[in-house]
């Protein structure tokens, strides 16, 4: 059954909700900047027994907030953002349940199997989440790295999913083109993930109401979970309340 999974997105040392496709070295179009720190949200998720959520560091100057969140909810949040072979084990030791990796796995736009094998050996496949965040192109969805600005040569399709899920515990997939727009999910991408993923997968991007939980469940036959960001009331949104999401999880558990 599809579950709601919470998130904490960090940008320039603050909890924010941004428009994903706008993120560059200079900044990003921002929907929400929180007056609360990352630990506040981590404790909130722990209080409501929300599991499988993630903390994402979008660029530099987020380390303090990351560590506070992981400490506040030990083994309750996955972490991604600049994870590589040198620091991955440290984030697990700091309290992350899993580490999420994308950009480190790519060299010159190509997936590096030696890098994947190395980080898998370091942390174990059971604690490794592969981020297949992508952009839609004329050739289908292609994995996007470097804060979703670099489109790689690796497609998100049945073949890639089948190859990669042998090496990880889960997938996280941001649809970067609709991330933060609250204009609806990428239905075709959710359907693709539901048809081909045999490991847990979480989709993020474009959700705007509690009805999207039902939609993702229908499109994926209950095999894909959903993250809701900008539309959520705790992030200044008006489309869906955290209580709605908690209630959904209770009903579908």
C-alpha positions in Angstrom: 0.0 0.0 0.0 1.2 3.5 -0.8 2.4 5.4 2.3 3.1 9.1 2.9 6.8 9.7 3.6 8.0 13.0 5.1 10.9 15.1 4.1 13.2 17.9 5.3 14.8 19.9 2.5 17.8 22.0 3.5 19.1 24.9 1.5 21.7 27.4 2.7 21.3 26.2 6.3 17.5 26.6 6.5 14.5 24.3 6.0 13.0 25.3 2.7 10.7 24.2 -0.1 12.0 25.2 -3.4 11.1 24.8 -7.1 13.4 21.9 -8.0 14.2 22.8 -11.5 15.3 26.3 -10.5 18.2 25.2 -8.2 21.6 26.6 -9.2 24.8 27.6 -7.5 23.3 31.1 -7.1 20.1 30.1 -5.4 16.6 28.9 -6.2 13.0 29.9 -6.5 11.6 29.4 -3.0 8.1 28.5 -2.0 8.7 28.5 1.8 11.4 29.2 4.3 10.8 27.8 7.8 11.3 29.7 11.1 12.0 26.2 12.6 15.1 24.2 12.4 15.6 20.7 11.0 15.5 19.1 14.4 12.0 20.5 14.9 10.7 18.6 11.9 12.6 15.5 12.8 11.0 15.4 16.3 7.6 16.0 14.8 8.0 13.0 12.5 9.2 10.9 15.3 6.3 12.0 17.5 3.9 10.8 14.9 5.8 7.6 14.1 6.4 8.6 10.5 9.1 6.4 9.0 11.0 6.2 5.8 11.4 10.0 5.4 14.5 11.8 4.2 16.7 14.8 4.9 18.1 16.3 1.7 21.0 18.8 1.8 20.7 21.0 -1.4 24.2 22.4 -1.7 26.7 23.6 1.0 26.2 25.1 4.5 23.7 22.5 5.7 25.9 20.2 7.8 24.9 21.5 11.2 21.2 21.2 10.4 21.7 17.7 9.0 23.4 16.4 12.1 20.8 18.0 14.3 18.0 16.3 12.4 19.7 12.9 12.5 20.4 13.2 16.2 16.8 14.3 16.9 15.3 11.2 15.2 18.0 8.4 15.4 17.6 5.8 12.7 14.3 7.5 11.6 15.5 9.5 8.5 17.4 8.8 5.4 20.1 11.3 4.3 21.1 12.5 0.9 23.1 15.4 -0.5 26.8 15.2 -1.3 27.1 11.7 0.0 30.3 9.9 -1.2 32.5 7.0 -0.3 34.4 9.1 2.3 31.5 10.4 4.3 28.7 7.8 3.9 29.6 5.8 6.9 29.8 8.9 9.0 26.2 9.8 8.3 25.0 6.4 9.3 27.0 6.7 12.5 25.4 10.1 13.1 21.9 8.5 13.0 20.8 8.2 9.4 18.8 5.0 8.8 20.1 4.9 5.1 22.2 7.1 2.9 20.9 8.4 -0.4 23.3 8.6 -3.3 23.2 10.1 -6.8 25.9 12.5 -8.1 28.8 10.5 -6.6 27.8 7.5 -8.8 28.3 9.4 -12.0 31.5 10.4 -13.9 31.2 12.6 -17.0 27.5 11.8 -17.2 28.0 8.1 -17.1 27.1 5.7 -14.3 30.2 4.4 -12.6 29.7 0.7 -11.6 33.0 0.7 -9.6 31.8 3.6 -7.5 28.5 1.9 -6.9 30.2 -1.3 -5.9 32.6 0.7 -3.6 29.9 2.5 -1.7 27.8 -0.6 -1.5 30.7 -2.4 0.1 31.2 0.5 2.5 27.6 0.7 3.9 25.8 -2.4 2.7 23.1 -2.6 0.1 20.5 -2.8 2.9 21.3 0.8 3.9 21.8 2.2 0.5 19.1 4.3 -1.3 19.7 5.1 -4.9 18.3 8.5 -6.0 16.9 8.2 -9.6 15.8 11.8 -9.7 15.2 12.7 -13.3 14.1 15.1 -16.0 11.9 14.3 -18.9 13.6 14.5 -22.3 12.8 13.5 -25.9 14.3 10.2 -25.1 12.3 9.6 -21.9 13.3 10.3 -18.3 17.1 10.7 -17.7 18.7 10.7 -14.3 19.7 14.3 -13.3 22.6 15.0 -10.9 24.3 18.0 -9.4 21.2 19.4 -7.9 19.2 18.2 -10.9 21.1 20.5 -13.3 23.2 17.9 -15.1 21.2 15.4 -17.3 23.1 12.2 -17.5 23.1 9.5 -20.1 21.3 7.0 -17.9 17.6 6.6 -18.5 15.0 5.7 -15.9 13.4 2.7 -17.5 12.8 -1.0 -16.9 16.4 -2.0 -17.8 18.0 0.5 -15.4 15.7 -0.2 -12.6 16.3 -4.0 -12.9 20.0 -3.5 -12.9 20.2 -1.0 -10.0 17.8 -2.6 -7.6 20.2 -5.5 -7.2 22.5 -3.1 -5.4 20.3 -1.1 -3.0 17.4 -1.2 -0.5 15.2 1.5 -2.0 14.9 4.1 -4.7 14.0 7.8 -4.2 12.8 9.5 -7.4 12.3 13.3 -7.6 10.5 14.4 -10.8 12.7 17.5 -11.0 10.6 19.1 -13.7 7.5 19.3 -11.5 9.2 19.5 -8.1 7.8 22.3 -6.0 5.2 23.4 -8.6 2.2 21.9 -6.8 0.8 21.4 -10.3 0.2 17.6 -10.2 2.5 14.5 -10.1 4.1 13.0 -13.1 1.6 10.2 -13.6 3.5 8.4 -16.3 6.7 8.3 -14.1 4.7 6.9 -11.1 3.2 4.3 -13.4 6.6 3.3 -14.7 8.0 2.9 -11.2 4.9 0.9 -10.1 5.3 -1.4 -13.0 9.0 -2.2 -12.7 10.3 -1.6 -9.2 10.5 -4.6 -6.9 12.3 -2.8 -4.1 10.5 0.1 -2.2 10.3 3.3 -4.1 9.4 6.8 -3.1 8.2 9.4 -5.6 8.4 13.2 -5.0 7.3 16.1 -7.2 4.2 18.0 -7.9 1.9 16.6 -5.2 -0.8 19.1 -4.3 -3.5 17.4 -2.2 -4.3 14.3 -0.2 -6.0 12.9 -3.3 -2.5 12.4 -4.7 -1.9 9.7 -2.2 -4.9 7.8 -3.7 -3.7 8.6 -7.2 -0.2 7.3 -6.6 -1.7 4.1 -5.0 -3.9 3.6 -8.0 -1.2 4.3 -10.6 1.5 2.2 -8.9 -0.8 -0.6 -7.6 0.3 0.5 -4.1 4.0 -0.2 -4.8 5.2 3.5 -4.7 5.2 5.8 -1.7 4.7 9.5 -1.9 6.5 12.5 -0.5 4.5 15.8 -0.3 6.5 19.0 0.2 5.3 22.5 -0.8 1.6 21.7 -0.6 1.9 20.5 3.0 0.6 22.8 5.8 3.8 22.5 7.9 5.7 24.0 5.0 3.2 26.8 4.4 1.1 24.9 1.9 -2.7 24.8 1.7 -3.3 21.6 -0.3 -2.9 19.0 2.4 -2.4 18.8 6.2 0.1 16.6 8.0 -2.8 15.2 9.9 -4.4 14.1 6.7 -1.2 12.2 5.8 -0.9 10.6 9.2 -4.5 9.5 9.0 -3.8 8.0 5.5 -0.9 6.0 6.9 -2.9 4.7 9.7 -5.7 3.5 7.4 -3.4 1.9 5.0 -0.8 0.3 7.4 
